[in-house]
């Protein structure tokens, strides 16, 4: 394939598709290193035997996939994709879907399903360091009760620890995605120290159950916490069931 030009490849598809496939292969294989600048447009034109228009179309597509970071007046930079990249590429579609009736509820229920399992597993798998991370996140959550902006951030951080405990790189990426997709709703919700304190106590119940190695109690505390949070979301935004 590398001995062909992009123009020769058109019989099997668009020239830009062929260029995209080759650059993508180089990124995934490490031939183009993560964080390194992409070769100059003229170099790519010569390599693939194609026009500047085709090269720019390929760069735009790769940028939309999260494999290249393109900025005006700078040479594009290679970004080897991870699980977070894969999820971020569908982010705009998810945001459209949760704008539909019952969309927020559908996404929220998937989060509850995942975190129930994560809390149960945390009671079984959490190491001493994991417990210390949870304890530190819980303490930060407590200290932020009177500051709703800080409280929200520490709330996210506490839940984030649960996603890291299994040592599976997909889960932290999923947590980041949930946070990004649901944040516009969360940030619009009215908050108060009283409500923050209730949420903190829910986090403490989850933490205590994990420390006690009681998976049933951890899962129940998590479900109770997120169920109560959902009622608040539904009441605030009149979300359809």
N, C-alpha and C positions, 0 to 999 in steps of 0.2 A: 504493500500500500504506500509506503513512504517514497517509492520511486515514481509514483503517479503525481500528477498535478491536480489541483482542485478542479480545473477546467475539464480534465480528462474524466473526472469522477462523476460528472453531471449525468451520465447515462444511468447511474444508480441512485441519483438523488441530487439535491441542491448542492452547489459548491460550498456554501457556508456550512452545511451539515458535515461535510467531509473534514473541513478545517476544524470545526468544533470537536469532532470525534478524536482527531489527532492531538489537539492541545489538551483535551480532557485526559486522554491516555497518558500524556507526559506528566500531567499534574498528579494523577493517581499513582503512577509508577515512581515518582520522585525525580524523574528526569528534569522537571521544572520544580525547584525547591520551594517549599512553603515560605512565604515572606519575600521571595525574590521578585524583582521586576520582570514582567513579561518581555520577551524580545521586542524590539522596536517594530513598528508597523511595516517598514520597508523590508526588514529581515524576514518577517512572516510572509510578506508578499512574494519575496524571492524563493523562500522555502517551498511554498505551496503553489507557486506559479499562478497567482490570482491577483485580483484588483484590490485596491484599498477599500472599496465599498464592501467586498466580501469579508475581508479581514475585520473591519469594524463591526459588521453584522455578527460575526463569530464572537468577538469580544463582548458585545452587548448581551448576547445570549448567555455566555459563560458568567458574566457578571450577575445576571438575573438568577442564575443557579447557585450563586454564592461561591463560585470557584475562582473568581477574580474580583478584586476590589478596584474599581475604576473611579478616578477622581479627575475633574477638569484640570488640564495643564500638567498632569502628572502621568508618568507611565503606569499602566495597570500593574497591580501586585498580585502574585499568585496566592491563593488561599485554599490549601488542601482541605477538602470538606470533612467534617465530622458529623456525628449524629445531630448536633445542634444545627448545622447547616441544612441537613436534610429536612428537619422540622421547620426551620425558618422559611424554606422555600414554599411551604404550603400555608404559611401564616396568613397571607392575604386572602386565600380561599376560605380558611377557617373563620376569619373575621367576618367575611360575607355571610357564611352559613349561620353564625351565631346571631346575626341580625334578623334571621327569620324566626317566625313563631316557634317557640319551644327550643330554639337553638342554644340559648345559654344553658337551659336545663339539661339538654343532652350532653353538652361538654362538661358541665359541672358533675353530672352523674358518673361520667367516665373518670373524673378526678377522684370522686369518693371511692369508687371501686378500686382504683389503684392504691390510694392511700390506706384503705382498710388493710389490704394485703401487706403494704410496706410496714405499717405499725405492728401488725402481728409478727412479721419476720424480724422486725427490730427487737422485739422482746426475746427472740431466740438467738439472733445473730450479733447484736450490738457488742462491740468490744469495749474495753475500758476507755479508749480514746473516743469512740462514738458516744458513749455516755457523757464524757466530759464535754464533747461538742454540743450535745443536746442541753446539758446543764448550763453552759455558757450562753447558748441561744435563748434559753428560758430566762436566764437572769437579765439579759439585754432586753427581752420582751417586757419583763416586769419593770425595769427602770424607765421604759418608754411609755408607760401607761398614760401619763399626763400630756404626752406629745403625740398626736394622732398620726402625723407624717412618719415620725420615727417608729411608732408602734407598728404601722403597716409594714415597714421595711423589716423590722425584727420578726414580725409574724411570718413573712415570706421566708426569712432565713431559718426559722425554726422548722417549718415544714421541709425546707430544702435539705436539712440534715437527714430526714427520713429517706429521702431519695438517694442519698449518698451511701447509706449503710450497706446495701447489697453489693457494692463495688461493681456495679454494672453501668457502663458509661451511657447507656440509653436512658436510664432513669433521671439523672440530673438534667439531661437535655430535654426530657419530657416536662420536668418541673419548670424549667426556664420557659418552655413553650406555653404551658398553662398560665404562668404568671403574665407573660406578654399578651396572650389572647384575652384573658379575663380582666387585666389591669384597668382598661377603660371603664368597666362597670364598677370595679372596686373603688377606684379613685373618685367617682361621682357620689359615692354613698356618704351620707352624713355620719359623723363619728363623734364619740364622746368618751371621756375617761371611764364612765360607768360601763359602757359597752366594751371598751378595751380591757377593763378588769375582768369582765365575764370571759372574754376570749383567752386572756392570760390563764385564768383558772382552768379552762378547758385544756390548754396546752400542758398545764401542770399535771392534770389527771392522766393525760397520755404519757407524759414523762414518767410519772410514778409507776404506772403499770409496766412500762418497759423496764425500769430499774428492778421491779419485782419479778421480772421474767414471766409475766402473766399475759400471754398472747390474746386470750379471750377479752380480758379487761382493756388491753391496749386498743384492740379493734373496736370494741364497744365505745370507748371514750372518744376515739377518732370519729366514729360514725355519729355519735351524739353531737359532737362539736360542729361538724360540717352540716348536719341536718339543721341545727339551730341557725347556722350562718345562712343556709339556703332560704329559710323562712324570712330572714331579714332582707335578703336580695329580692325575693319574690314580692315582698310587700313594698319595697322601695321602687321597683321598676315595673310592677304589675306584669311580671313575666308569666307567659301562658304555660299551663301544664301540658 
